[in-house]
């Protein structure tokens, strides 16, 4: 693929990412269901990792992590590395153990969301923010509600993948 | 994974790690001030937030108008009647106000709120996470806003405290957030405690008043104000009402669950208290 093709491809992915970021940060947070808002950005990293592989997943994960850290309150930096790692691992898993399908995306999303909220729970327990029951009461609905959005985000990014993904432009 | 190794993908991970460390260090070094990268990004995205807020407010207004037209007509009639009654009451109260003013002068009491310097700001974004309760306001350091400034409604209800300031925006941590700790005072009994957020209560839009003295006799409906102890936040700001009183799991002390007066999900415009005199 030439640089022009690469630019074309990642331009489309960036537009899709901006759309999801807009929904996540400006729309869905105004419409909580039973007080829970979903996390869409990890889903984006997983789906691009599954569709494009480990290398692209790492780079895209880093970009998403950077966007997350810089546009959402209380950024501490860890998400840049964390999302890059998530993109790499999901890319590798989809290549060797799973396939480029919606089911793989749901499985990998469940894993990444669980690890993400697991880290939050560990931190909360470490600083004695609240009891495990209370923390799980927030994390479990958050993970489940976020997973419900996987097919929607997958459809969007799969459409982009069908149009410009892989080496189609080459 | 082959493409990852072939393209030296490990360098991407190293760059991501270094970026994480850079953001972490800059956040720690800047304290309550937004780091330059966040400041830049949030400033760039400010017009998007303003636009969405304007559309959401407009849509909310249209929805209310369409769905509650009959109700609104009834409310207008009721309000017109109430206005007439209130006008009559105001005339009666003017004499009482004059008398009250004279008594205040007599007792040499200060009109506490006259020292407040306000900055009005629009709420243009809300929390994006289930783990914290924050608001993004349309004013920042360019308007003189600083971390630690209290934020209130037009009727003096406490909304929260500014915890991060960018050039044209600021992040307010609301009173129900888990990181919030502020001195509280029960007006009826003059009992002091510490108002603090708790995750389980935050989901219900409430907070707790802890560290109550053993002999504290609270009842449902007691009004809670800020105590101003420590001279960090102004005293006398309305926080909410006591809903219930419980024993701590240890059984040694008690705490109260407080329902805030402010409706955090309905805020459109708020006022930042930029400075105040400390009342001894």
Contacts between the chains, C-beta under 8 A, distances in Angstrom:
chain1	res1	chain2	res2	distance
A	22	B	48	7.2
A	24	B	128	6.9
A	25	B	125	7.5
A	25	B	128	5.4
A	26	B	48	6.7
A	26	B	49	6.7
A	26	B	52	4.4
A	26	B	125	7.3
A	27	B	52	7.3
A	29	B	125	7.8
A	29	B	126	5.8
A	29	B	127	6.5
A	29	B	128	4.7
A	30	B	56	6.3
A	30	B	126	6.6
A	35	B	130	7.4
A	35	B	203	5.4
A	36	B	130	5.8
A	37	B	127	7.8
A	37	B	128	6.9
A	37	B	129	7.3
A	37	B	130	6.2
A	39	B	129	7.9
A	53	B	1	8.0
A	53	B	3	5.4
A	53	B	4	7.2
A	54	B	1	5.1
A	54	B	3	6.7
A	54	B	4	3.8
A	54	B	9	6.5
A	55	B	3	4.6
A	55	B	4	4.3
A	55	B	6	7.9
A	55	B	7	4.9
A	55	B	9	4.6
A	55	B	12	7.4
A	56	B	3	7.9
A	58	B	4	6.8
A	58	B	9	5.3
A	58	B	12	4.5
A	58	B	13	6.2
A	58	B	16	7.4
A	59	B	12	5.4
A	61	B	16	7.5
A	62	B	12	6.3
A	62	B	15	6.9
A	62	B	16	4.2
A	62	B	19	7.1
A	65	B	16	6.9
A	65	B	20	7.8
A	66	B	19	6.5
A	67	B	41	7.9
A	69	B	23	5.5
A	69	B	37	7.9
A	69	B	38	7.4
A	70	B	23	7.9
A	70	B	37	5.2
A	70	B	38	5.0
A	70	B	40	7.7
A	70	B	41	3.9
A	70	B	42	7.5
A	71	B	38	7.6
A	71	B	41	5.1
A	71	B	42	6.4
A	71	B	45	5.9
A	72	B	128	5.4
A	72	B	129	7.5
A	73	B	128	7.6
A	73	B	132	7.3
A	73	B	134	5.3
A	73	B	136	7.5
A	73	B	164	6.5
A	73	B	171	4.9
A	74	B	132	6.5
A	74	B	134	7.8
A	74	B	164	8.0
A	75	B	23	6.2
A	75	B	27	6.5
A	75	B	35	7.7
A	75	B	38	6.1
A	76	B	23	7.3
A	76	B	24	5.7
A	76	B	27	6.0
A	77	B	19	7.4
A	77	B	20	4.2
A	77	B	21	6.5
A	77	B	22	7.1
A	77	B	23	3.5
A	77	B	24	3.4
A	77	B	25	7.8
A	77	B	27	6.6
A	78	B	20	5.6
A	78	B	24	7.1
A	79	B	20	7.5
A	80	B	16	5.2
A	80	B	17	8.0
A	80	B	19	4.6
A	80	B	20	4.4
A	80	B	23	6.6
A	81	B	13	7.4
A	81	B	16	4.7
A	81	B	17	4.7
A	81	B	19	7.5
A	81	B	20	4.1
A	82	B	20	7.8
A	83	B	16	7.8
A	84	B	12	6.4
A	84	B	13	5.7
A	84	B	16	3.6
A	85	B	13	6.8
A	85	B	16	7.6
A	88	B	4	6.5
A	88	B	9	6.8
A	88	B	13	6.7
A	91	B	1	7.5
A	91	B	4	7.0
A	92	B	1	4.5
A	92	B	4	7.1
A	95	B	1	5.9
A	96	B	1	6.8
A	120	B	131	6.3
A	124	B	131	7.9
A	124	B	199	7.5
A	129	B	178	5.7
A	129	B	199	6.2
A	130	B	178	7.6
A	130	B	198	6.5
A	130	B	199	4.3
A	130	B	200	6.4
A	134	B	199	5.2
A	134	B	200	4.4
A	135	B	199	6.8
A	137	B	200	7.1
A	137	B	203	7.7
A	138	B	130	5.2
A	138	B	131	6.6
A	138	B	199	6.5
A	138	B	203	6.9
A	141	B	130	7.9
A	142	B	130	5.2
